């Protein structure tokens, strides 16, 4: 992108020319890092802090951002504005210093809203499938030469990043309902994939409040905007009469405006027809497994079709889609000492997400024994969805259970990994194995995994690092067990 193009982008919001330096507290997260990357590419001076360096901070440093390891009050001195992650506690020294210095403090979604303010925003929300759906929309628009800006909660493999600054008017972004901050966004198009009970502490444990918040999110659309929603979801179907905006539905249901038909999965590919009421049918090959991903693709197809993207661009983009980091990410085969096993890593951490991942694995590789390494994420989620977790985790052949990844929460008695193991064991179908940390898993797997097994590492915490060690470093379980 030329300096002239950058200058034009900087004048999209003329008032932000006063902003010189933008400081991010918790810059290493995918969502925070994505916005920081877009701003750095727009020419702003970006600084940020986090507890440790990671791939996100290294990429930002390569773009000229100054990264601090650890938090200190002096890091915010001279900042025009401070962007704060929801994971940051109120006693953070940088947050306290920003307040004392009267530096404006905004949440991630507020900064995203400013980026979206004078662009054609497409926001993707929902309990499950946000990241993949956002990635599919971005990939289709890129294939159609729309050159969108995108901010995604996971790594878009084809781009090698989770965010990119485009030259067009389009901004495609994942919208986060976990803290209700998505209400800051005012897009032109909104997708809602589904609505289930999650992050209920934000909503006072009141599911009706969660539903009302999603309606409010959709009503942030202008009267000429477009809501694209999955009619298969019973909660969304029930809310349809309350959505006072132009609406397109998608799903497997016969009354969907965009309907998925004749779904067939072959290992990690899917084929299906898409019937569109306002356009012709499409025959789609999707480079992803699972019928849930066919639905995600249907949402992307609905948006793209409505915006005049050609069928040819849609078909090409879906066929060559390279996936998203930690969303059924396949690492190939690895040696166990007892033969070769297949390794897959997945971010899903809600019972419904775990269920569709298991279903995709069973559909694609029905002959393989399924060995899951599961790490629960947050004590509150484990407590609130305890029985659902116990039910779905009982569906695998072998279960290795890790302790809950706290994500800053305090332990809750009876809502931990050992308790889940006891509940699953009491059902009589499975004998789960509890392992305290991911570092201890390789030695356990060495005695469990054999020729032809499918090992699935599952969860939103640091369990993904285990898959990366096995997959990217090409270490066998036997070598890890011996400490090599």
Buried (B, 14 or more C-beta within 10 A) or exposed (E): EEEEEBEEBBEBBEEBEEBEBBBBBBBBBBBBBBBBBBBBBBBBBBBBBBEEEBBBBEBBBEEEBBBBEEBEBEBBBEBBBBBBBBBBEEEBBBBBBBEEEEBEBBBBBBBBBBBBBEBBBBBBBBBBBBBBBBBBBBBBBBBBEBBBBBBBBBBBBBBEBBBBBBBEBBBBBBBBBEBBBBBBBBBBBBBBBBBBBBBBEBBEEEEEEBBBBBBEBBBBBEEEBBBBBBBBBEBBBEBEEEBEBBBBBBBBEEEBBBBBEEBEBEEBBBBBEBBBEEBEEBEBBBBBBBBBBBBBBBBBBBBBBBBEBEBEBBBBBBEEBEBBBBBBBBBEBBBBBBEBBBBBBBBBBBBBBBBBBBBBBBBBBEEBBBBBBBBBBBBBBBBBBBEBBBBBBBBBEBBBBBBBBBBEBEEBEBBBBBBBBEBBBEEEEBEBBBBEEBEEBBBBBBEBBBEBBBBBBBBBBEBBEBBBBBBEEEBBBBBBBEEE
